[in-house]
């Protein structure tokens, strides 16, 4: 996969009222994908990038989003 980056971030309300992020990933060929991150993934993303505000995520690698989604999903795995 190419080195896609976060192009835009939007804070939205989930069905339960918690804040979520909709992240637009921008690819080298101009393509875009929308990814929704739950509250846990959002916190993980913010911590991994050292960002204080969602707007400052622009330009960060898509790999941070991938890792945040993996962390969010794995918290439900039983050992």
N, C-alpha and C positions, 0 to 999 in steps of 0.2 A: 504494500500500500504506500502511496506517496505520502509526503510529509504535509498532511492537511493541518490547518490551524483553526483555532476558534476565531470566527469572524464577527460574531454578534452574540450577545447574551440577553435574554429577557426573563425577568422574574415574573412568575405567574402563580396563581393559587391553585392548589390541587383540589380534588373533590372533597377532601377532608379539611380543607382550610389551611393546610401547611403550605409554606412557600416551596416552590420548585423552580428549577431553571430550565429554560429551553435554550439549548446551545446550537448555534448554526456553525457547522464545520464547513470550511471552504477548502476545496481541493485545488491542486496545481492546475488542473485542466478547466477550472471555473465552476465545476460542479459543487453543489451544496447538499448537505444533509442536516436535518433537524434531529436533535437528540434531547430527550427529556430526562432530567436528573432529579431523583427524589431528594428529600432533605438530607439524608445521610450521604448520598453521593455528592451533593452540593458542598457540604461541609468538607468532605474528603478532597474534592477538587480545589476548594479555596485554600486549604492547608497545604496541599502538595505544590501549589504554584506560589504560595506566599502572598496571595492577593487578599486585600482587605475589602475591596468593592467588586461586585460582579463585572462592572465595566472594564476593570483592569485585566480581565482574563483574555481580552482580544489579543490575538497574536500568539497565544500559548499553543503548544503542540496538542494534537488530538490524542496523543498517548496519555495525557493527564486525564482526559475524559474517559478513555478506555479503562484506565486503572481505577478511577473513581467508581465506575459502574461495576467493575469486578469486585471491589471492596464492599459495595452496597449489597450485591447479590450474595457474596460469600458469608455475610453475617448471619444468614439463615441456615447455613449448612450445619448439620449435626455431626459431632465428632464421635 
